[in-house]
Amino acid sequence: MTSVRRKLLLDALKVFDVAVMFVAFALSTILVWGGNHSVSIADFFAMRVKVGNLFILLGLTLLWHALFFVFGLYDSHRLSQRSAEAIDIVKATSLGSFFLFGVSRMFHIRMASSVFLLVFWGLGITMLVVSRLVLRYVLVQTRLRGRNLRDMLIVGTNARAIEFADRIQASPELGYRIIGFADRDWTGMEELRRRGYSVACDLEQLPGFFRANVVDEVVIALPMRSFHDDASRIANLCEEQGILFRVLSSIFNLKMARSRAEDLEGESLLTHYTGAAQGWPLLAKRILDFSLALMMLIVASPVMVMVAILIKLTSPGPVLFTQSRIGHNKRKFSIYKFRTMVVDAEKKMQHLEHLNEVSGPVFKIKNDPRITPLGRVLRKTSIDELPQLFNVLKGDMSLVGPRPLPVRDYEGFSEDWHRRRFSVRPGITCLWQVYGRNNIPFETWMELDMQYIDEWSFMLDLKILARTIPTVLKGVGAA
């Protein structure tokens, strides 16, 4: 597709998106206010001919366009997933609706009620997502018919380059045509030719090849350690001629880490991470943590007051037990629990080490003599952990995440892969709790933590929270 044609289609898409939002606005007005006789048709049109309202409408239109641009809805989505584009639409529409809510309150626009905004938000998202899905379908069908294709040159002929080419060839809907590979002659070329691929030129001939051929994109798949100078020269060459180039992100051959491109003060960075990336999912997790923790504290406050009184009446010492724990990225914080042991329990621990009943560096014994009679009940019911909701409010912990361990246990770790559990915020409950707690061995516990980190999603947190309730009620694995 030529740049002029692409620009025309992009401009048409921008106009279409604004039109969709106007249609959603009109439909919302009809659905919400159509049967409401307190607002007449005359009032409806009178409100819209006011100069102030026209300026507000114009401002919101510009804002909507800016939000769609900021969230990348006008970038090329050839390589992105449908779900990713739908999520961007939800983000942009939600933020736009929030601004519309603020404007309606500021200028006292009666028709922009909470119900109206909710209907508008839902219709806007639905119509935009459906329209983008239809557009994607049309583009895919166009590419499958051999049109709107982009010519790609792959620099490098190693196994990663061939594997990447195989994936591109297996996805014709992406609309790429591999015009060949560029590399110096070496023994691995035979495998390339055996797979049906051809070498377009060697690395020294690239400038001439670019001048004489159509090349829409270049993918650099050279080993960075031994070909850094070549890769840098090729990147500069692409920059000079305005050719889009990509670099395979797996330059370190990492097994679990995912990657994303970022910009930091003008510097382009390739970020590798495990678990959840920063952004809206973690913000949603934090909002859920804070909201539920606050509600649970309010509901449980009578029980907590009663427990505090019972602890004071049944054993000498403070109500709360505080201990230094290892948190996110190994930051230390003080965890709060109802005291279930005698005051000098930590000092007595060294005399009980030989009675430890669990594997690994953690310390647990079933009939710990340091636990008070009331403490056994509190532990069995997990009521002793209620004060950790304050840790959640402070942000030291999450409702769901790997359990925070004492400094003593952390110093006993023998494998570095165990320490990946500290790459996320610790939690009150996790997979370990719902799968048996103290009844499972240490290695399995660590593997469950890794599974949680690698498979994390907002829905996974909700599932774990739901499964924690019956586990707590049954007292499974509590000690």
N, C-alpha and C positions, 0 to 999 in steps of 0.2 A: 504494500500500500504506500503510495507516495505521501510525502509530508504534507502537501497541500490538501490532498483528499482526507488524510487523517485529521487535519486541523478543522476542516469543514464538518466532518462527522462528530468531532469532539465538541465543537460549538453547538451543533444540533442537539447533542446529548445534554449540554448544559441548559439550553432552552427547554428541552423536554422535561428535565428534572424540576425546574421551576414551575412549569405548567402542571406537573403531577402534584406538586405541593399546593398550587392554587385549587386544583380539582378536589384534593383531599380537604382543603379548607372549606370549599363550597358544600361538599357532601356532609361534612361534620356539622355545618350550620343547618342544613336541611334536617338531618337526623336528630339533632339536639333541640333546635328551636322551631322546627317546622310545625309541630303540634302545640306550641306554646303561644296562646293567644295574648299573653301579657306583652309580647313584643310583636308589634304589627309589622307588615311588609314596609309600610311607609317609614317606620322608625328604623328598620333595617337599612334601607337605602339612604336615609337621611344621615345615619352615622357614617356611612362610607363616602359621602361627598364632602365631608369636612376636610379642610386642608391639612389639619393636624394628623387625622387618621391616614390620609394619603401618604404623608411623609413617614409615618410609622410603618405603613405597609411597604413602602419603598426600602426603608432601612432594614426591615426583616427579610425582604427578598435578597438584598445584598449580603446580609448576614448568612442566610441559608446557603447562598452560593459560596461564600468564603469557608463555611464549615465543611461543605462537601469537598472543596479543594484541599483544605487542611488534612482531612481524613483520607486523602488519597483516592477519592472516588473517580478522579479523572486521570489517574495514572494508568499505565498499561497493566491489565489483569490477566495477560496471556498465561503467566506462570502461577498465578495465585489460585487458591481454592474458592469454590463458590461460598463456602461457609465463612471464609475470611472477609469476602466482600459484603456479605449479609451483616456480619458483625459491625463492620465499618458504617454501614447504613444505619444500623440501630444506634450506634454511638452518636453519629452526626444528627440524626433526627431527634434523639433524646435531648441532646444539648440545645438544639434549636427550639424544641418545645419548652425547655426550661427557661430560655431567654424570653420566649413569647409569654410565658406565665409571669415573669418579672415585669415585662412591659405592660401587660394587661392590668397588673396591680398598680403600677406606677401611674398610669394614665386613666385608671378606673374604667376600663372597657368592659361593660356589663356582659357582652356576648361571649367573652373568652372565659367562661366559667371552668371550674375544675373538670366537670363532666365533658364539656366541649373539648378541652385540651387533651383529655385522655382518649376520646374518640379520634381526634385529629392525629394524635401520636400513633395510634394503632393503624389507622387508614394510611397514613403517610408511609409507615414502614412496610406495610403489606403491598401497597401499590409500587413502591420503589424496588422492593426485593423481587416482585413478580416481573417487573419491567426489565430488570437486570438479568434475570434468569432467561427471559425470552431473548434478550440481546445476545447473551452467551450462546444460546442454542443456535441462533442464526449465524453467529460467527463460526461456531464449530462446524456447522454444515457447509459453510463457505470454504473453510480450510480443507475439509474432507474432499471437496471437489477440486482441490488443487489451486485455489485462489487465496489471496491475502497471505501468502507464505513468506517467511523470512529466511534468507540464506545465511547459514551458520558455518563458520570455520572453527575447528577445534585445534588448539595449539598443544601438542603433546600426543604421544602414542602409547603411553603406559596403560596398565590395567584399569586405572581409575578413569582415564579418558575413554577407553573402549566401553567400559560399563556405563558411563554417562551417555555415550552415543546410543547404546542399546536402549536405554530408557527413553531417549528422545524419539527414536525410531518406533518404539512400541506405543507412542502417544501421538498419533497423527493429528488428533484434534487440537494440539498445541500450535500447529501451523509452522513447523520448522523443517527446513530442507538442509541436510548436512552436505555441504559442497566438498568436503574433504578434510584432511588433517595436515598439519604442518609440524615437521620435526626433522632432526638430523637422523641420518641413517644409523640404525643399530639393530641388534639381533632380534629385538621384540617386534620389528616391522612385519615379520612373517606371520605372527598371530593376527596382526591388524588386517593383512591381506586375506588371510584364511577366513576371517569373519565377514569378508565382502566389502571392506572399506578401502579407500584409496588415499595416497599421499598427494596432496595438491602441490606442495613445495617444501623446501627446507627452510630453516629459520632465517638464513641469510637472504633468501629470495622473497621474504614477506613484503618488504616495501614495494617491490615491483608487482607482486601479486595483488596487493591492495589497489594499486593504480589501475590495473588492467581488468579487474573483476568486480562483480557486484558482491559485496560482503555487508550484510546488515548487522551481524553480531559476531564477536569473537569470544570463545571460551578458552581461558588459559588453564591448562591442566598439567603444567610442568611441575616436577618436584622442586619445591622452592629452595631447598637446602643447596642443591647442586646447580640449579638453573636460575638463581635469583637475578643475576645480571641480565640474562636473556629475557626473563619475564618482565623486568623493569623496562627494558628497551622496547619490548613489544607493546607494553601498556602506554608508553610515551608515543609510540607510533600510532596507536589507535586514537589517542587523544588529539594528536596533530591532525589526523584526517577525519575526526568527528565520528569515529566508528564506536558503537556501543560495545563494551567488553565486560565480561564477567570472569570471576576467578572462583574455581571450585573451593568451597569453604573447608573441605576436609583435608587441609594441607598438613595437619598434624596426625591424621589417621586416628582421631579420637573415636571411642566406641559408643559412648553414651551422650556426650555433650551435643546440644543443638546450637545453632548459630543464627545470628541476625546482624544486619548491617545497621550501623548507627553513625551519627555525626556529633562530634564533641568539639565545640569551638572551632569549627572549620576543618577538623581532622576527621577523615573517614576511618572508622574502626570496624573490625569484624569481631563481634562479641560471641564467645562460646559460653554456654551455661547448661546446667542440669536442673531438673525440676521446672518450676514455673518461671516464666519471664516476668519482668516488672510490667506494670500497666493495669488495665481495667480489671482483670481477674483477681489480682492481689488486692486491689482497692475494694472490690466487692467482698472479698474474704474478710478484710479488716472491718468493713461496715457491718457484716454479719456477726463477727466476733464481738464488736463493741455493743451492738444492739441486743443480742441474745444474752451476753454477760450481764448487762445492766438489768434486763428483765428478770433474769434468774436470781440476781442479787436481791431485787425487790421482793420477788415471790418467796425466796428462801430466808429472808431476814428474820422472821420470827423463830425459825428453826435454829439459825446461827446464834441468835441471842440466847436461846435456851441451852444450846451446846456450850456456849461460853460460860454460862452460869454453872452448869454441871461440871465442867473441867475445873473451875475454881473451887467447887465444893468437894470434889473427890480426890484431888492431888495437888500438892504444893507446886508453884511455878507459874509461868505466864500462860495465857490462853493460847497464843499463837506460837508456832514453831517457825523460825526463819532459818534459812540455810542458803549458802552461796551455791548457785547452780550454773551450768554452762549453757548459754543460750545461742541466739542466732550468730553465726560466724564466730563462735567461741567467746562472745561477750558474756561476762559474768553478771548475774543479777540475783537479788534475794527473793526466794520463793516463799510464799505464805501457805501454811497449813495449820489446821487445828492440832494442838499438841496431843499426841497419842502415847508418848513415852515419858519416862521419868526425866527429870531435869538434866541430869548428867549422862544421858544416853550415849552421846557421841564419844565421851571419854571412856565409857565401858566397852565400846565396840572392839577395841584392839584385843580385849580378853576373850572375845567371842568369835574372832576370825576363823578359828578352826572348826566352827560349827556351821559355816556357810553351806547352804544346800543348793545353790544355783551355780551354773557354769559361768565362766567369764569373769570380768572385773567387778561385777555388781555384788552386793551383799544382801542376802535374804535368808532368814531362818523362820520356819513355820511357827514355832512356839517361842518367840523371842521374849526372854524374861524381862526385857526393858519396857515392854508394852503394858500400859495400865489396863485394868478391867474395862473402863469406859472406852479406852483407846481401841480395844479389840472390836467393840461394836461400831465405833466410828470408821474403822478401816474396812470392816466387813460390808458396810453400807456405802462406803466411799464418801461419807459426809465430811471426813477430815480434809478433803480436797476442795471444798466449797470456797475457802478464802483465796484459792488460786484465780477465782473470777476477778479479783482485784488486779492480779498480774496481767490478766487479759485486757482489762480496761487501760492499764498503763502502757500496754504494747509490748511488754516483755515476753508474753506468751500468746498463743492462739488457742481457740477451743479445740482445734484438731491439728496435730503435728506430733513428731517424735517426742517422747517424754524427756524433759530436761534432767540431766544426770548430775550428781554431786561431783565436785572437783576430784575427789578420791577415785571415783569410778572412771572418770575421763583419763586420768593419769595411768590407769591400768590397761588402756586399750593397746592391743598388740598389732592391729592391722590398720593401715591408713584409710582403707575404704570404709571402715566403720565411722570415720570422722566426717564423711559426707552428710551424715544425718544432721550435722550442725549448720548445713548450708541453708536451712529453712528455719522459720520461727518455731520453737518448741510448742507443744500443746498439752492440753489436759487429757485428751484421749486420742488414740490412733489405731491402726490395724492391730498392734500388739494387744491393746486392751480388749478388742472385740474378738480376738482369736484365742483368748485364754490367759492373758497376763502372766502371772508367775508360774503357770503350768508349762510354758514353752521354754526351750533352751535359749541361751544368749545369742548364738549364731542365727537361729531362726528369727529371733527378735530383731536383730540388725537387718536381716534380709527383708523383713516386713517393712521396716523403716525405709529401706532403699526402694521397695516396691511402691510405697506411698509417694515418695519424692518423684519417681519416674512416671507414675501414672496420675499425678495430681490433677484434679479438676474441681470446679465448684460443686458439681454433683457428687463427687466422691466424698467431699467433706460432709455433705448432707446425709449421705448413706451411712457414714461412720457414726455421725451424731445419732441417727435413728437406731442403729444397732447397739449403741452404747447403753441406751436406756434399759433394755431387757437384760443386758450383761450385768449392769450395776444392780438391778433388782434381784437377780439370781445370786449375786455375790461370787460370780465365777472368777477363780484365780486370785481373789483378794487376800491380802495378808498384812 
